[in-house]
Amino acid sequence: MIKLFLPLVILLASSCCLAQKTDTTQQTPPTEEKYEMRTYYMVFLYKGANRTHDSVTAAKIQEGHLANIGRLHKEGKLCIAGPFLDDTDLRGIFILTVDSLEEAKKMCDTDPAVIAGRLRYEVRPWMAARGSKLP
């Protein structure tokens, strides 16, 4: 009888130890998600002083503007860009991922619409969690 009882006690004891280990693992509090903050540069694009271009020239400038947006995106410097849908002086935004305000301004100065005076810009440093995205 003792020969049968001892293995049963060992089996029950090991089962309890495994169950306690599993329960302890399940009771570990979840780790908090940590965010690494980063400075981005938000660019506000406004109507510029020179908007007297004929429609063909304006279309060519707009084509260059969109090509410049594509180039900045391919270079990894542009996170997001888009126009505002209401008809005001504020025309659109860029969010740039560059290392300085000066670099952000240099990026804006390459835009054909800025060069032609159809758009002007204002750059503001802006902080958000690295890797933030729109849903």
Beta strands, then each sheet from edge to edge (+ up, - down):
strand 1: 37-47
strand 2: 78-83
strand 3: 90-96
strand 4: 119-129
sheet 1: 2+ 3- 1+ 4-
end
